[in-house]
Amino acid sequence: MPVNKIGFVHIRVTDMDEAVEHYSNTLGQEIVSREGGKVYLKAWDEFDHHSVVLEEGGVGLVKIGYKVDTVDELATYEKRAQSFGCTTTRVSNGENLAVGDGVAITLPSGQRVELYTEIEYLGTQTGTLNPDPWPRDMRGAGVHRLDHALISADDPAMVERFFGEVLGFRISERLITDPGNPVLIGTWMFCGQKAHDIAVVKGPDNKLHHFAYWLEDWSQILHAGDVFAMDDVSVDVGPTRHGITRGKTIYFFDPSGNRNEVFTGGYITGSDFPTITWTADQLAKGIIYISREVNERFTTVFT
Ligand SMILES: [Fe+2]
């Protein structure tokens, strides 16, 4: 069994006030708590306590949390990670606000992943009894939920093997040099039925390329783009479509320089989904399908 889902992304920001303005008012997440110099946010369609943690002091990824269904599975993942050669440590209840006991794993590429089974339940803004389709006081882009993260690794094949063998992820799409000499450049992996819950691309170890929020459809992507213009958000790419995952997207930066994405579309996967392969000669089309051009910033800026 794979892990349940991506639960949270914890990042550093250079200026907390600017970051809160971006994640709360521009993206529309709700501030759940401010504690210990950190700000915890959730999106309106999420029922767990938080999905994004902001910590002042720099830029980049602190850790990614994945929710696991049972304590037994947590112990299994811990053992498998150790057998894989990764460093693991136990995380105590409350070490992460509102999150129960867990296991921290340092990936072969250096990023920290934390697994946990319990997190405080807050419920969605629309509730579970005769819910409205969206909340009347939705702000900004009105992001629904955290969707996925893309990290970089000097050896993406090793990290792909980790997510597959240790955490039970499957591969939806792979980007390779060419079929005659198949060196892995990027991999898109899922733990449920989404197109991806994690992606790994060739790049520096221990870095984040972006994390993404789900929106309902293409018109909501365009609406988000309008909000980004109103709020002078620095847009990296889009609105456009990916070849890989078939998603519709805008990439943009928070005020600290962490890259975010709003994402929709794609397809459903599942345990019988056959892996799709892209070759390096089609890389630009795979990433940005319509313009078939990838700007230099997109392939060189990691945080
Ligand atoms: Fe993405």
Residues whose N, C-alpha, C, O or C-beta is under 5 A from the ligand:
A	BS01	LIG	A212 E261
